[in-house]
């Protein structure tokens, strides 16, 4: 309908003075005329909204067709990053093409339905126009006979008032279904500089180093008392060997509690502030350990210190997943992260062993100084969690534009204490209970981790008891484990390079997801077992001390390859909730690491050095089967994972709901109205 026709309709409206100037019969005719004008106006507004919706759907269809054409250039065996809501999942190319085709058909059906509605509205409007033109002819005589003359100025004011009254956003008489103000759901457009995936290499390296430094502080704190135990026992008059294990064990108990809370919180409120706040408390509590007045307060501070120190262990894996979208690059970053986790436990016994000669308090003052310097760098770390960055952007856009209907996807999720307790905080526990991959990964890593911390007792018995090392030099054998850990990083990088070359030539084995990570655990597991038997049967006064020390190299290599492979596998399998998967494994292994060392001295005294260590070797040998089982059955386990199916279903429902409500994903200004199903990767 053109502007002139619309104004002609508005001029037929009567004021009270005009109603008084006409007769009763004529007034009924004019009121009927006015009712039809009102209805015509409402239909016109619905026509405008449906036309806008039709244009938006056409744009969505055009975008999907463009992406579909680009994917024609990809190989059928490729996996494509596919975006659902605010998260990416890797799907085979044919599956992505099928989803795009389904989405295109949905849009076409929606456009067809909208066109039918539009056609019906226009037919009804044409019918009203015919009726109004007929009434117009009848009322012309009435107007002349009653000599009602409308003031042109007054008529123009009535038109302006009618235009304001019947504006779609303000029309009280309009159909509520036709005046919904659509939500704008924002996302990162391709190449967005605020998207962590698009940050510069220098910025990513800074975040990588800050994450590693925070983890080194955490693991350093865990084993810091190991070289000061004798001095602590003397100062606090502790004679029970079981109590002397508590400074390390209680710290690891904190590792159990922390990840259950901090990892899910980082997925709801962002990584940065979770890490900064917990690290501040970790620094303060490390100082509190240095000034503890008695044994009980010292143990309480160690427990609280462990809780706050668990944050980097649980969150940093998700931190690297935030900035590296390429699985190879992300895997290498996590490899360096895992190698860094062994730095603390291998360096701490040396630091505490030599510094505690002055006073045991200086051991913790040293930890406090290292944490304080590290905190400065952590304060400059930017937020990396994409959904949180989008939330801040949406808040800024609402403030700048005055539009209250701009949202980030994370803002549409349910919040509240009940949601946090029943869903967010229980997610790692549910993953342990219902996800076979997480469950068996936790079991294997827990055994390996517990043995590693048990070595703080075993190495003391071997190198102080058998070889007569002093407290300071007794920590030096741990350096062999550190050497092995860094050698494992080289092996990991070499394997990734070999995998990349195999993919280029389309080797069949390289297309299997389980071969990306798990073969490393198949190598690391046997090395780990060999190192345990090596240590147990060479720790003898008749054999030079360098021989059992060298067993630490295959131990470090095997330990790290197991962790690198399985943790990366968990991150790849549950990339949407990588931090919760990491938290589940961290909590389980910390339980074992906290309590198994308590049994170390009784076990070694009962079985002897050789058989006690061999018992650990046999236990580890049984765990070696797990990565081989994952290689054979992992694809079926992931396909039948109820947890993953639930997550995917939620994403599907969320997308359909947004489509049904007419919500449109947008980036910055140029991305308004873009479909919620996006592909990234420039294919």
C-alpha positions in Angstrom: 0.0 0.0 0.0 1.4 3.5 -0.9 1.6 6.5 1.3 -1.3 8.3 -0.3 -3.7 5.5 0.2 -2.6 5.2 3.8 -3.3 8.9 4.5 -6.6 8.7 2.7 -7.6 6.0 5.2 -6.5 8.1 8.2 -8.5 11.2 7.0 -11.8 9.2 7.5 -11.3 9.2 11.3 -13.8 11.4 13.2 -13.2 13.7 16.1 -15.9 14.2 18.7 -16.9 17.6 17.1 -17.3 15.9 13.7 -19.5 13.1 15.3 -21.7 15.8 16.7 -22.1 17.4 13.3 -23.6 14.4 11.6 -26.9 12.5 12.1 -27.3 9.2 14.0 -27.6 7.0 10.9 -24.7 8.8 9.2 -22.7 8.5 12.4 -23.1 4.7 12.5 -21.9 4.6 8.9 -18.8 6.7 9.8 -18.1 4.5 12.9 -18.2 1.4 10.7 -15.9 3.2 8.3 -13.5 4.0 11.2 -13.5 0.3 12.5 -12.5 -0.9 9.1 -9.7 1.7 8.9 -8.4 0.5 12.2 -8.4 -3.1 11.0 -6.7 -2.0 7.7 -4.0 -0.2 9.7 -3.3 -3.3 11.8 -3.1 -5.5 8.7 -0.7 -3.0 7.2 1.6 -3.2 10.1 1.6 -7.0 10.0 2.4 -6.8 6.3 5.5 -4.7 7.1 6.7 -7.1 9.7 6.2 -10.1 7.5 8.0 -8.4 4.6 11.0 -7.7 6.9 10.9 -11.3 8.1 10.8 -12.6 4.5 13.9 -10.5 3.6 15.7 -11.8 6.6 15.0 -15.4 5.8 16.1 -14.8 2.2 19.4 -13.5 3.5 19.8 -16.5 5.7 19.1 -18.8 2.8 21.6 -16.9 0.7 24.3 -17.3 3.4 23.7 -21.0 3.7 23.9 -21.5 0.0 27.2 -19.6 -0.1 28.7 -21.8 2.6 27.4 -25.0 0.9 29.1 -23.9 -2.3 32.4 -23.3 -0.5 32.2 -26.8 1.1 32.0 -28.4 -2.4 35.8 -27.7 -2.6 36.5 -29.7 0.6 37.5 -33.4 0.7 34.8 -35.8 1.8 37.0 -37.3 4.5 37.6 -33.9 6.1 36.1 -32.9 9.4 34.6 -29.4 9.5 34.3 -27.1 12.5 30.6 -26.5 12.9 29.1 -23.9 15.2 26.0 -24.5 17.3 25.1 -21.6 19.5 28.3 -20.3 21.0 30.3 -23.6 20.8 32.1 -25.4 18.0 32.1 -29.2 17.3 34.1 -31.1 14.7 31.8 -33.1 12.3 32.4 -35.1 9.2 31.8 -33.1 6.0 28.8 -35.1 4.8 27.1 -34.6 8.1 27.7 -30.9 8.0 26.3 -30.8 4.4 23.3 -32.7 5.6 22.7 -30.2 8.4 23.1 -27.3 6.1 20.6 -28.9 3.6 18.1 -29.4 6.5 18.5 -25.8 7.6 18.0 -24.6 4.1 14.8 -26.6 3.7 13.5 -25.3 7.1 14.1 -21.7 5.9 12.4 -22.4 2.6 9.3 -23.9 4.4 9.3 -20.9 6.7 9.5 -18.5 3.7 6.6 -20.4 2.1 4.5 -20.1 5.2 5.3 -16.4 5.5 4.4 -15.8 1.9 1.0 -17.5 2.4 0.3 -15.3 5.4 1.4 -12.3 3.4 -0.9 -13.2 0.5 -3.9 -13.7 2.8 -3.3 -10.3 4.6 -3.0 -8.5 1.2 -6.3 -10.1 0.0 -8.0 -8.9 3.1 -6.5 -5.4 2.7 -7.8 -5.2 -0.9 -11.2 -6.3 0.2 -11.3 -3.5 2.9 -10.1 -1.0 0.3 -13.1 -1.9 -1.9 -15.5 -1.6 1.0 -14.0 1.7 2.1 -14.2 3.2 -1.4 -17.9 2.2 -1.6 -18.5 3.8 1.8 -16.6 6.9 0.7 -19.1 7.4 -2.2 -22.0 7.1 0.2 -20.7 9.5 2.8 -19.8 12.2 0.2 -23.5 13.2 0.0 -24.0 13.0 3.7 -21.1 15.3 4.2 -22.4 17.8 1.7 -25.9 17.8 3.2 -24.7 18.4 6.7 -22.1 20.9 5.4 -19.3 19.4 7.5 -16.1 20.9 6.5 -12.8 19.6 8.0 -10.1 22.1 8.8 -7.0 21.0 6.7 -4.7 21.9 9.6 -6.8 19.8 11.9 -6.9 17.0 9.4 -3.0 17.0 9.1 -2.7 16.8 12.9 -5.1 13.9 13.0 -3.0 12.1 10.4 0.2 12.7 12.4 -1.6 11.4 15.5 -2.8 8.3 13.7 0.7 7.6 12.3 2.1 7.7 15.8 -0.8 5.7 17.2 -0.5 2.9 14.7 3.3 2.7 14.7 4.0 -1.0 15.0 6.1 -0.8 18.2 3.4 1.4 19.9 0.1 0.2 18.5 -2.1 -0.9 21.5 -4.7 -2.3 19.2 -2.4 -4.4 17.0 -2.2 -8.2 17.2 0.4 -9.0 19.9 1.8 -11.7 17.7 2.6 -9.1 15.0 4.5 -6.6 17.3 7.2 -8.8 18.9 10.5 -7.0 19.0 13.0 -9.7 18.0 16.0 -10.5 20.1 19.4 -9.9 18.5 21.8 -12.8 19.5 25.4 -11.7 18.8 28.3 -13.9 17.9 31.8 -13.5 16.5 31.9 -12.7 12.7 34.7 -14.2 10.7 38.0 -12.4 11.4 36.7 -10.6 14.5 39.7 -9.2 16.4 38.0 -9.8 19.7 37.6 -13.5 19.0 40.4 -15.2 21.0 41.0 -17.5 18.0 42.0 -14.5 16.0 44.4 -12.9 18.5 48.0 -12.4 17.5 50.6 -15.1 18.1 52.4 -12.8 20.6 49.3 -12.4 22.7 48.6 -16.1 22.6 52.2 -16.9 23.7 51.8 -14.5 26.6 48.6 -16.3 27.7 50.3 -19.7 27.3 53.3 -18.6 29.4 51.0 -17.0 32.1 49.0 -20.3 32.2 52.2 -22.3 32.6 53.6 -20.0 35.3 50.3 -20.3 37.3 50.4 -24.1 37.1 54.1 -24.2 38.1 53.2 -22.2 41.2 50.4 -24.6 42.0 52.5 -27.8 41.7 55.5 -26.1 43.4 53.3 -25.4 46.4 52.0 -29.0 46.5 55.5 -30.5 47.2 57.2 -27.5 48.8 57.2 -29.1 52.3 58.9 -32.3 51.1 62.4 -31.1 51.9 61.3 -29.4 55.1 59.5 -32.3 56.8 62.3 -33.0 59.2 62.5 -29.4 60.3 58.7 -29.1 60.6 58.6 -32.2 62.8 61.4 -30.9 65.0 59.8 -27.4 65.4 56.2 -28.6 66.1 57.3 -31.7 68.0 55.6 -34.1 65.6 56.7 -37.8 65.9 53.9 -39.6 64.0 54.9 -40.5 60.5 51.3 -40.4 59.4 51.0 -36.8 60.5 54.2 -35.8 58.7 52.5 -36.8 55.4 49.6 -34.4 56.0 51.2 -31.2 54.7 51.3 -32.6 51.2 48.2 -34.8 51.4 46.0 -32.0 52.7 47.2 -29.8 49.9 46.1 -32.5 47.4 42.8 -32.8 49.2 42.3 -29.2 48.2 43.0 -30.2 44.6 39.9 -32.5 45.0 37.6 -29.7 46.1 38.7 -26.9 43.9 38.2 -28.2 40.4 34.6 -29.2 41.1 33.9 -25.6 41.7 36.4 -23.5 39.7 36.2 -25.2 36.4 32.4 -25.0 36.0 32.5 -21.4 37.3 35.0 -20.5 34.6 32.6 -21.8 32.0 29.8 -19.6 33.4 31.7 -16.4 34.4 34.9 -16.5 32.5 38.5 -17.7 33.0 40.3 -14.5 34.0 38.6 -13.5 37.3 38.3 -17.1 38.5 42.1 -17.5 38.1 43.0 -14.0 39.4 40.9 -14.2 42.5 42.0 -17.7 43.4 45.6 -16.9 42.8 45.5 -13.9 45.1 44.2 -16.1 47.9 46.8 -18.7 47.1 49.5 -16.1 47.5 48.1 -14.9 50.8 47.7 -18.4 52.1 51.3 -19.3 51.1 52.4 -16.4 53.3 50.1 -17.7 56.1 51.9 -21.0 56.0 55.2 -19.2 56.5 53.9 -17.5 59.7 51.7 -20.3 61.1 52.0 -20.3 64.9 51.2 -24.0 65.4 50.9 -27.4 63.7 47.1 -27.3 63.4 46.9 -23.8 61.9 49.7 -24.8 59.5 47.7 -27.8 58.3 44.5 -25.7 57.8 46.5 -23.2 55.8 47.9 -26.0 53.6 44.4 -27.3 52.9 43.1 -23.9 52.0 46.2 -23.3 49.9 45.5 -26.5 48.0 41.9 -25.5 47.3 43.0 -22.1 45.8 46.0 -23.7 44.0 43.7 -26.1 42.2 42.2 -23.4 40.1 45.0 -23.3 37.5 45.1 -27.1 37.2 41.4 -27.2 36.4 41.1 -24.0 34.3 44.2 -23.7 32.2 43.2 -26.6 29.9 40.1 -24.6 29.0 42.2 -21.5 28.7 44.2 -23.0 25.9 41.1 -24.4 24.3 39.8 -20.8 24.2 42.7 -19.4 22.2 43.7 -22.3 19.9 40.9 -23.7 17.6 43.3 -25.9 15.7 43.5 -29.3 17.5 47.2 -29.7 16.6 48.2 -26.3 18.0 46.0 -26.8 21.1 47.5 -30.2 21.7 51.0 -28.9 21.6 50.0 -26.1 24.0 48.6 -28.6 26.4 51.8 -30.7 26.0 53.9 -27.8 27.3 51.3 -27.2 30.0 51.5 -30.8 31.2 55.4 -30.7 31.1 55.2 -27.6 33.3 53.1 -29.5 35.9 56.1 -31.7 36.6 58.4 -28.7 37.1 57.0 -27.8 40.5 57.2 -31.2 42.1 60.7 -31.8 40.8 62.1 -28.4 41.8 60.3 -27.9 45.1 62.2 -30.7 47.0 65.5 -29.1 45.9 64.4 -25.6 47.0 63.0 -26.7 50.4 65.9 -29.1 51.0 68.5 -26.4 50.8 66.6 -23.4 52.1 65.1 -25.2 55.1 68.6 -25.5 56.6 68.1 -21.8 57.6 64.5 -22.2 58.8 61.5 -24.1 57.5 59.6 -20.8 57.3 61.9 -19.5 54.6 60.8 -22.4 52.4 57.3 -20.9 52.3 58.5 -17.3 52.1 60.3 -18.4 48.9 57.0 -19.8 47.6 55.3 -16.5 48.5 57.9 -14.4 46.6 57.6 -16.6 43.5 53.7 -16.4 43.7 53.8 -12.6 44.2 55.9 -12.1 41.1 53.7 -14.4 39.0 50.6 -12.6 40.2 51.7 -9.4 38.4 51.7 -11.2 35.1 48.4 -12.9 35.8 46.7 -9.5 36.3 47.6 -8.5 32.7 46.0 -11.6 31.2 42.9 -10.8 29.2 39.6 -12.7 29.4 39.8 -15.6 26.9 36.4 -17.3 27.3 34.4 -16.4 24.1 30.9 -16.5 25.7 32.0 -14.1 28.4 33.6 -11.7 25.9 30.4 -11.7 23.9 28.4 -11.0 27.1 30.6 -7.9 27.7 30.1 -6.9 24.1 26.3 -7.3 24.4 26.2 -5.2 27.6 28.2 -2.5 25.9 26.0 -2.5 22.8 22.8 -2.3 24.9 24.3 0.8 26.7 25.4 2.5 23.5 22.3 1.8 21.3 19.6 1.8 24.0 18.3 -1.5 22.6 17.5 -3.8 25.5 17.1 -6.8 23.2 20.7 -7.4 22.3 22.0 -10.6 24.0 25.0 -12.9 24.1 24.1 -16.6 24.1 25.4 -17.1 27.7 23.0 -14.5 28.9 20.0 -16.6 27.8 21.1 -19.6 29.9 19.4 -20.3 33.2 21.2 -18.8 36.2 20.7 -18.9 39.9 21.9 -20.9 42.9 19.8 -24.0 42.1 21.1 -24.0 38.5 24.6 -23.7 39.7 24.4 -26.4 42.3 22.3 -28.9 40.3 23.9 -28.4 36.9 27.1 -26.4 36.8 28.9 -27.7 39.9 27.8 -31.3 39.5 28.9 -31.5 35.8 32.4 -33.0 36.6 30.8 -35.5 38.9 28.2 -36.5 36.3 31.0 -36.9 33.7 32.8 -39.3 36.0 29.7 -41.3 36.7 28.2 -41.5 33.2 31.1 -41.1 30.7 33.2 -44.2 30.2 36.0 -42.2 28.6 36.2 -39.9 31.6 35.8 -42.7 34.1 38.7 -44.9 32.8 40.9 -41.9 32.1 40.4 -40.8 35.7 41.3 -44.3 36.9 44.5 -44.6 34.9 45.7 -41.0 35.7 44.8 -41.4 39.3 47.1 -44.5 39.7 50.0 -42.8 37.8 49.6 -39.5 39.8 49.4 -41.3 43.1 52.6 -43.2 42.4 54.3 -39.9 41.4 53.5 -38.3 44.8 54.3 -41.6 46.6 57.8 -41.1 45.3 58.3 -38.2 47.7 58.3 -40.9 50.4 60.0 -43.6 48.3 62.9 -41.4 47.2 63.6 -40.3 50.7 63.8 -44.0 51.8 66.0 -44.9 48.9 68.5 -42.0 48.6 68.6 -40.9 52.3 68.1 -44.4 53.8 70.1 -46.6 51.4 72.6 -44.2 49.8 73.1 -41.7 52.7 72.2 -38.5 50.8 71.5 -35.4 53.0 68.2 -33.6 52.9 69.3 -31.1 50.2 70.9 -33.5 47.8 68.1 -36.1 48.3 65.9 -33.8 46.1 68.3 -33.9 43.2 67.2 -37.3 41.8 63.8 -35.7 41.0 65.6 -33.7 38.2 65.8 -37.0 36.2 62.0 -37.1 36.2 61.9 -33.5 34.9 64.4 -34.4 32.1 62.1 -37.2 31.1 59.1 -34.9 31.1 60.7 -32.4 28.7 61.9 -35.3 26.4 58.2 -36.4 26.2 57.3 -32.9 24.8 59.7 -33.5 21.9 58.1 -36.9 21.3 54.6 -35.3 21.4 55.6 -32.7 18.8 57.2 -35.3 16.6 54.1 -37.4 16.7 51.9 -34.5 15.8 54.1 -33.7 12.8 54.0 -37.3 11.6 50.2 -37.2 12.0 50.0 -34.0 9.9 52.1 -35.5 7.1 49.9 -38.7 7.1 46.7 -36.5 6.8 48.2 -34.7 3.8 48.5 -38.0 1.9 45.1 -39.2 3.2 46.5 -42.1 5.1 43.6 -44.2 6.3 44.8 -44.4 9.9 45.2 -40.7 10.2 41.5 -40.2 9.7 40.6 -42.0 12.9 40.1 -39.7 15.8 41.6 -42.0 18.4 44.9 -42.1 16.5 45.5 -38.4 17.1 46.5 -38.8 20.8 46.2 -42.3 22.2 49.2 -44.0 20.6 51.4 -41.8 22.8 49.8 -43.4 25.9 50.4 -46.8 24.3 54.1 -45.9 24.3 54.1 -44.1 27.7 52.4 -46.9 29.6 55.0 -49.6 29.1 57.8 -47.1 29.7 56.2 -46.1 33.0 56.0 -49.8 34.1 59.6 -50.5 33.1 60.8 -47.5 35.2 59.1 -48.8 38.3 60.7 -52.3 38.0 64.0 -50.6 37.2 63.8 -48.4 40.4 62.7 -51.2 42.6 65.3 -53.8 41.7 68.3 -51.4 41.4 67.8 -49.5 44.6 70.5 -51.5 46.4 73.6 -50.5 48.3 75.7 -52.7 46.0 74.5 -50.8 42.9 75.7 -47.2 42.2 73.2 -44.5 43.0 73.1 -43.2 39.4 71.4 -46.4 38.2 68.1 -45.9 40.2 68.3 -42.1 39.5 68.3 -42.8 35.7 65.1 -44.8 36.1 63.5 -41.4 36.5 64.0 -40.5 32.8 61.7 -43.3 31.4 59.4 -42.6 34.4 59.1 -38.9 33.4 58.6 -39.8 29.7 56.0 -42.4 30.4 54.2 -40.3 33.0 53.9 -37.3 30.7 53.0 -39.2 27.6 50.1 -40.9 29.5 48.9 -37.6 30.7 49.4 -35.7 27.4 47.6 -38.4 25.4 44.6 -39.0 27.7 44.0 -35.4 28.8 44.1 -34.2 25.1 41.8 -37.0 24.2 39.3 -35.9 26.9 39.6 -32.3 25.7 38.9 -33.4 22.1 36.0 -35.6 23.0 34.4 -33.0 25.3 35.6 -29.7 23.8 32.5 -27.8 24.8 33.1 -28.6 28.4 36.8 -29.2 28.4 37.4 -27.5 31.7 34.8 -29.8 33.4 36.5 -32.8 31.9 39.8 -31.6 33.2 38.3 -31.0 36.6 36.9 -34.5 36.8 40.3 -36.0 36.1 42.0 -33.6 38.5 39.7 -34.4 41.4 40.0 -38.1 41.0 43.8 -38.2 40.7 44.1 -35.8 43.7 42.1 -38.2 45.9 44.6 -41.0 45.1 47.5 -38.6 45.4 46.4 -37.5 48.8 45.8 -40.8 50.4 48.1 -43.4 48.8 51.3 -41.7 50.0 50.1 -42.2 53.6 50.5 -46.0 53.0 54.0 -45.6 51.5 56.2 -46.2 54.5 54.2 -49.1 55.9 54.1 -50.7 52.5 57.9 -50.4 52.0 58.7 -51.6 55.5 56.4 -54.6 55.0 57.3 -55.7 51.4 60.8 -54.3 51.1 62.0 -51.8 48.4 62.0 -54.2 45.5 58.6 -55.8 45.9 56.8 -52.7 47.1 57.8 -50.9 43.9 57.1 -54.0 41.9 53.5 -54.0 43.3 53.1 -50.5 41.9 54.5 -51.7 38.6 52.0 -54.6 38.3 49.2 -52.2 39.1 50.4 -49.8 36.3 50.7 -52.8 33.9 47.0 -53.5 34.4 46.2 -49.9 33.5 48.1 -50.0 30.2 45.2 -51.7 28.5 43.0 -48.6 28.8 44.4 -46.6 25.8 44.4 -49.7 23.6 40.7 -50.2 24.5 40.0 -46.6 23.6 41.6 -47.0 20.2 39.5 -50.0 19.4 36.2 -48.9 21.0 36.5 -45.2 21.5 34.4 -44.1 18.4 31.5 -46.3 19.6 31.8 -45.1 23.2 31.6 -41.5 22.0 28.8 -42.2 19.6 26.7 -43.8 22.5 27.7 -41.2 25.1 24.4 -40.1 26.7 26.1 -37.0 28.0 27.3 -35.9 24.5 23.9 -36.7 23.1 22.2 -34.6 25.8 24.5 -31.6 25.0 23.9 -31.9 21.3 20.2 -32.1 21.8 20.2 -29.0 23.9 22.1 -27.1 21.2 19.6 -28.3 18.6 16.6 -27.2 20.7 18.2 -23.9 21.4 18.8 -23.3 17.7 15.3 -24.2 16.7 13.9 -22.0 19.4 15.8 -19.1 18.1 14.7 -19.8 14.6 11.1 -20.1 15.7 11.2 -16.8 17.6 12.8 -15.1 14.6 16.1 -14.5 16.5 19.1 -13.8 14.3 22.7 -14.3 15.1 24.8 -11.3 14.4 28.4 -10.2 14.9 29.1 -6.5 14.9 27.0 -4.2 12.7 27.6 -6.1 9.4 26.5 -9.4 10.9 23.0 -8.5 11.9 20.5 -11.1 10.7 23.0 -13.8 10.0 21.9 -17.4 10.5 22.8 -19.1 13.8 24.4 -22.0 12.1 27.8 -20.8 11.1 30.9 -22.5 9.7 34.4 -21.1 10.3 37.6 -22.1 8.6 37.6 -20.2 5.3 36.8 -23.3 3.2 
